[in-house]
Amino acid sequence: MLARQKDFLGRGFASALKEAMMLAAGVIALAGCNGVPGDGHDLPSQRAAQHEIGAENNATLARVASEHLAASTPGNPGYLVGPQDVLDVTVFQAPDLTKTVQVAEDGAINLPLLGQVPAAGKTPSRLEKEIQGRLNARYMKSAQVTVFVREYNSQRVTVEGAVKNPGVFPLRGNDTLIQIIARSGGLDRDKASSDLVIFRTADGERTATRYDISAIHSGSERDPRVLPGDVIVVGDSTVKAGLNLFLRVLPVAGYAMPLF
């Protein structure tokens, strides 16, 4: 086994990746007795294949996953506000403008003077800047605004990448992947590829699962259910290297790869 690993690494990453993909495909052919597509449980040999692509690339996968999952991680600076979240909006030395508000299902909050302000799909810091800009444009000279998420209530899914309206969307019952993509306006046909990755955190484990939208539409692959906190990233022609690595390492749709 040790000799095989040395030979594997010696042939370089491209060759190693090819062998890892062939190994994963062979194992998945036995999935009827080892696992269920998309159930969040990886196959043992998939985990071994992931190790073989190299520590450096595993680190890249973990970093990219963390960047995307930040959008749905409470307390993370990259957290994106979603419907039903409760926000404390404070305007310095303006108590009449300071308010605790709940984000509506349409993603907006209602503030004194400003009325409806879109909030869903934005980080608290970005929302602060937008509220400041609106106040400074008409009512104040140098407004100082802070936005704090008091309650993380959103049962939501985040959609990023090559869709027409990326953002945060509330879950409604047993929403499926295709239903969520439709709610985001559908694919941006000028940029979108057929591939996407669902990043998920469940029971303390982070996973990434690849799906082929065209195959789902044709009926050759099932339309999976999405879960609260999922982050869906649709690939495009200018996909970043990190996401492209996911698409290369996950050659078969529907199986969740654990992220170390």
N, C-alpha and C positions, 0 to 999 in steps of 0.2 A: 504493500500500500504506500509506503514511504517513497519507494523508487518511482512509483506511478505519479505521485504528487510532484516530485522533483522534475520529472519529465514534462508533466502538465504545465508547470510554471515556466519551464525553460523555453517552451514554444511560444510564449508571449500571450498577451491578453486576448488578441483576436482569435487565436486558435483555441485558447482556453474557454472563451465565451461560447464558441461554436460547440465544443464538446459538452459544456454545461447545459446548453439548450437541448442537445440531443438526448442527454441523460434525463432532463426533466420531461421531455416528450415521451420517452420510453416508460418512465414511471407513471405518467398520467394515463397511459394506455391501460394500466392496471387499476385505475381509480375505482372501478366498481366494487372492489373489495378493500379499498384503503381510504376513501374519502368521498366527500360530496362537493361538487363544484360550488364555489362561492360561499361555503358555510363558515369561512374564517379559520378553518383548521388546515394547516399545510400538511403535505406528505413528508415523511422522514427524508426521502431521497431528494425532495425539492430543497430542503434545508441544507443538505450536504452539497447540492449543486450550487447553492447560493454562496456557501463558504469558498468554493473552488474558484469563483470569479475574482477573488483577491481581496485582501483587507482594505486596500485603498478604495476600491470601487464600492465595497460594502459601506464604507464611511460616507461616500458620496450619496449613496441611496438613502442612508439614514438622515443625512443633512437635508436633502431635498424633501424628504417626507416631513421632517420637522418644520420646514418653512411653510409647506402647504397646510399641515395640521394646526399650525398656530392660529389659523383663521377661525377654528372652532374650539380652541382651548381657553377656558375661562382664566382670566388673570394674565394671559399672555399679551404683550404689547401689540401683537399682530392680530388679536381677536377682532372679528368683524361683528358688529352689532346686528342682532336679528329680531324678528317680530316677537313680542311679549317680553323682551328684556326691559328692565326698569333702570332708568338713567337719572342720575343727579346732575342737573345742568346748573352751574353756578356762574353768575356774572359778578365780578368783583365790584363792591360798593354800589350794587344795584339790586337790592333785595326783591323789588317788585318783578324783576326779570329772572330771578333764581327760582327753579322749579324742579320737582321730581315728576318724571313723566314715564309712561309706558309706551313702548313702540307698538304701533298698531299693526294689524295684519298686512296692511299695504306698505309697511316699512317706514311710515312717517311718524314724526312727533309733532305735537302742537305746543308752540312757545308764545309767550306774550310778545306783542308787536309783530313778530315774524310770521305767526300762523303756522301752516304746515311746512315742516322741514324734512326732507328725505334723510333717513338715518340708517336704515338697514344696508348692510354690505360695506359699511365704513368703519374704520378703526376709531376709537374715542378721540385720538389726537387729530385725525383728519376732520372729524365732526366739529371739534373745538374750533379749528381754523375756519371752517365754513360758516359757523354761527358768528364768529368774530367778524368775518368779512361782511356778512349781511347787516350786522348791527352798525359797523363802521360806515357802511355805505349810506345809511339813512338817519341813524339815531344817535350815534356816539362817535367820539373822535379816536379813542384807543381802547376799545373794549378788551377786557381780560376774561376769558371764558375757560372753565374747566368742565370736562365731562367725565363722570365716574359711573361705571356699571355697578349699580347697587344689587341687582338680582339678575342672574343668568337663567332665564326661563325658556329660552328659545328651543323648541323642538324643530331643528332646522337642518338644512343641507346647504353647503356652499358649492357653487359652480364657478370654475375658473377656466381660462383658456379660450378656445375658438368657438364661443357661442355668441349670439347677438346681444344678450343682456346678462353678462356675468354678475353674480351677486349672491345674496343669502335668501333662501326661500323656505317658508314654513312647510313642515310635513303635514300631509292630510291622509290619515289612515295608513293604508299599506301602499304608499306611493312606490312606483317602480322607477328604474333608471330612465326609461324613455319618457315617462310622464314628467320627471324633473327637468330633463333636457328641453322638453316642449315648453315648460313654464319659464325657462330662461330664454325663450325666443327661438329656440332651435339652433342648429349648427350655423356658423358663419361659413357658408359654402365657398367663399373666396379663399379661406385659410384652413378650414378644418380638415383633419385627416379622419379616418374611420376609427382610430384608436383612442381610447381614454383609459385613465387609471382612477380607481376609487381608493383613496386613503382612508383608513378606518382605525379607530382606537376602541377596543372592546376587552373588558376584563384585564386591563393593564397592558395589553399587547397591541402593538401597532402593526398593521398589515397594509400591503398594496396589492390590488387585484386589477388585472387588465381585462377590458371588454372591447369587442368589435361591434360598433353601432350598426354597420351594414348587415352583419350576420344576424343581429337581433331583429332588425326590420324584416329580413328575409325569412325568419323563423328557424334558421339553422342553429341559433343559440337562444337560450331563454332570456327573458327580460327580468333581471334580478330586482329584488326589493332593496330599497335604500334604507339606511338606519339613521337615527338622530346623530348629528356630529360628523357624518360622512363629508368628505371633501372630494368633489369630482373634478378632474382636470382633463379637459379635452385637448388632444394634441393638435398641432398645426404645422405648417410647412417650415416655420422658424422655431420649432420646439427647442427649448433649452437642452443643453447637453445632459443635465441631470435627469430630466424626465425621459429623454431619449434612451438613456441607459436602462430605465425601468422597462420601456417598451421592448428593448432588445433582450433583457433578461427574462421577461415574462412572455414566452413565445406562444403559450396556450391560454385561451381566455377562461375566466371563471375560477381560477385557483389563487387563494390568498397567500402571498409570500410574506413571511414574518420579517420584521425589520429590527435588527439588533442594535 
